Amino acid sequence: MSRANRNIGPVGLSVLLHVVIFSSMIVGFDYARPTQFTPLAVKATLVREVPEQAPPPPAVEPESEPEPAIEEPEPEPDDGEELRRRAEEEKRRRDALLEQQRLEELERKAREERERREREAAERKKREEQEKERQRQEAERRRLEDIERQRRENERLRRELEAEQRQAELEADERRFAARNSAEMAAYQFAIAQQVRRSWAVPASAGPETRCTVRVTQLPGGEVVGVNIIGCNGDEAVRRSVEAAIRRASPLPEPSDPNLFDRNLTLNLTLEREN
């Protein structure tokens, strides 16, 4: 009974809604069609609203129990990404190690090349210094050899010259010795003594039979270049007068035979006063 009462309201509202809609359609149709104005006669019919029988409520299906949730296993961690990351990291590490090794190898080769060039430069400099020293020693050896050769040559020439001079002196002495005992030598010495006596200004202090022995040095041609009184029995005035007489007599007479010429001539001067 209570369910029928609850259904009367909705059914009535539904009928009323249909009546209003139907009336609206009729009114709309009448306004759409032109008609003459005539008084409307309203004929009403009383309609008793009979409640319709409500449809049976839908059957309520028993709620089905929810199926138990199937727990899916947790996804295993993706080892591929980790392996890839590790592989890349390992590759970077190997590449860095290889690059470091390559740089170290380049540096080692550069250092070895630098050391090799330095060794070669040092060896080349050493060889050059050794060559210079060898050349210096060779030049010094040749210089000393030249000096020694020149010394030996000079010594040979000196010995030869001395031998020639000794030979010439011996030959000259032999000629002079032979000439001294000749009449030409006596005439030569007499001519010199006479020229000196003519130039001798005898001092008053000179006594009778004054004798002086004098060594006279002369050049070829008779020029007197030195006077040395070896012995004299006169005083200093006599000595000076003898030296002055010899120098005034220069140049002395030349011998008729060149072999009679004596560079160092010994004169014996004797003064005999007349009464």
Beta strands, then each sheet from edge to edge (+ up, - down):
strand 1: 210-218
strand 2: 224-232
strand 3: 264-271
sheet 1: 2+ 1- 3+
end
